Amino acid sequence: MTEQDLQILVKDGIYKGKPLGAKLEETHISWILLTNELVFKIKKPVKLSFLDFSGLTTRKTLCEKELRLNKRFSPIYLDVLPVTKQVDGYEIGGESGQIIDYAVMMKRLSAAKKMDTLLAVKEITSEDMVALAEKIADLHRNAQVISTAFDPNVQMATFNDIESIKLFAARHLTKDYLNIIDNATSTGNAFIHHYADRMAERVRLGFKRDVHGDLHSGNIFIDKEPIIFDCIEFNDAFRQIDVLSDIAFLCMDLEAASQGSLSEIFLTIYCDQFPAFQQSADNQIFLYYKCLRANIRAKVNAVSAWESEGSEPFQEHLEAAEKYLRLMNDYVMQIQGKAD
C-alpha cells in the first residue's frame, strides 16, 4: 500500500458499505485509522534493521500474529481484514477487488483513559496500580516459558547500541551527555560479565517467557480493569524475555514520570502474586533492565530528534532524549553503588 493509496482510503474509503470517516495517526512503522468506534492498524511497507514489513504476504502473517498475541492481554482486538482496491475507490473488509494490504481491527477506547495521559495529570491511583500489577503477574505466570539460552554478547550489543547516537549527541548535547553514554556502556559491560551466570540461571529456572515486550504506560488503558495492548509481534526476541525486563519498562516509565511511589506499589503487589525475585542478585538485574529501558528510550528519542531536525517536534524529542539519558545515568550510579 502506498502513501497515495492511504490518503485516498482515509478520505474516501468504505467499511461495510459506509464511508470510513477516519482520522489518520502514524508511527514509524504503522498507519492508524481512527473511526468513532473502531481502529484499523495497517503496517507500513518498510524494512528496518529489526523488522521487515516489505512484503504483502509477510504483512498479512504479522497482522494475524499481532491479533493472536494481543488477544492474550486484551478484548479490544477483533479481526484482520483485507484492504482492497475497487474500480471506484478503496474498501476495508471488502470481498472483491485487488487486495493491496491488511488491517488489524480493534475497538476504539477513549484516549483520555490511556495510562500515560492519566499519569501526566496525576490521576493514576494506588488501586489502579494494584489491579494492573495483579493482571500482569497473572499474565506472566501463565505465559509460555522460553528455553533459549541467555547470550551475554547479544545483551551487551543491545545496551551498547546507545553509542550510535554519539555523533548526534556531540552536535546537540553537552559533553556531559557523551560522558554519560561512555560510563553507561562500560558499566553495562562490567555488569553482564559479573551477572551473566545468574541471568543464564534465570532462563533455566523458567523466568524467560513469551510476554509483552513493550510494556509502558502508552500501551495501557486504565478503565474498570486495565487493558494492555500493542505487544511486539515483529521480532520474537524482543518479546521473549526475562519477566523482570518486561516489568522494568513499566517501572522505569513510572519513575521517569516522577511516580516512584506507584512503581513501588506495582512491584509489591506483582511480587506477592508472582515471586520473580528469588535472590539479591535479581534486584541488581532488575535495576540493570530499568537502565536498559531508559537507554533505549533515550536512543529512540535521539533518533526521532535527528530525523525531525529543523521541524517543530525536534525540541520535544531532544528534551526527552536528555531526560532519559539522565535517568539512565541515575540507574548507572545505583548499579555502581550496589554491584559487588
Helices and strands as residue ranges (DSSP letters): H 3-12, E 14-15, E 18-19, E 23-26, E 30-34, E 38-43, E 47-48, E 51-52, H 56-70, E 77-86, E 89-92, E 98-107, G 111-113, H 115-120, H 126-142, H 152-160, G 161-165, H 166-172, H 175-204, E 208-210, G 217-219, E 220-222, E 226-228, H 236-239, E 240-242, H 243-256, H 260-273, H 280-307, H 313-338
